[in-house]
Amino acid sequence: MVSTAGVVLCGGLSSRMGRPKALLSWCGRPLVRHMLDILREAVDAVYVVSSESLALPELDATVVV
């Protein structure tokens, strides 16, 4: 059986926006949570790639630094 993984990239420097896009609130939740919910419907495993300096909220996904 083939399994599929999805990856959310959250490791940018935010140099143009000035703050991390993944942490922006939309409908009361960080964008990264919305992305994970959508991705989970299509894949077997979800990974978040992040920089060490990004303070991600508690996520139900494997975080890779």
C-alpha positions in Angstrom: 0.0 0.0 0.0 1.4 3.4 -0.9 1.0 6.2 1.6 1.2 9.9 0.7 2.6 12.7 2.8 1.9 16.4 2.7 4.3 19.2 3.7 3.5 22.7 4.9 6.5 25.1 4.6 6.7 27.6 7.4 10.3 28.5 7.5 10.5 31.8 5.6 12.1 35.0 7.0 8.9 37.1 6.6 11.1 39.9 5.2 8.4 41.4 3.0 5.4 41.0 5.3 7.2 41.6 8.5 5.6 38.7 10.4 5.0 35.0 9.7 2.1 34.4 7.3 1.5 30.9 8.9 0.6 32.6 12.2 -1.8 35.2 10.8 -5.3 34.7 12.2 -8.2 33.9 9.8 -11.6 33.0 11.2 -10.1 33.0 14.7 -7.4 30.4 13.9 -3.8 30.6 12.6 -3.5 30.0 8.8 -1.3 27.0 9.4 -4.1 25.2 11.2 -6.4 25.8 8.2 -3.7 24.5 5.9 -3.2 21.4 8.0 -7.0 20.6 8.1 -7.3 20.9 4.3 -4.2 18.8 3.7 -5.2 16.0 6.1 -8.2 15.3 3.9 -6.0 14.4 1.0 -2.9 12.7 2.5 -1.9 10.0 5.1 0.7 12.1 7.0 1.4 15.8 7.4 4.7 17.4 8.1 5.4 21.1 9.0 8.9 22.4 8.1 9.7 25.4 10.2 12.6 27.5 11.3 13.7 27.4 14.9 12.7 31.0 15.5 9.1 30.5 14.6 6.9 29.9 17.6 4.3 27.6 16.2 1.2 26.9 18.2 0.5 23.3 19.3 0.0 21.4 16.1 -1.4 17.9 15.4 1.4 17.3 12.9 5.1 16.3 12.8 7.2 19.5 13.0 10.6 19.3 11.3 13.1 22.1 12.1 
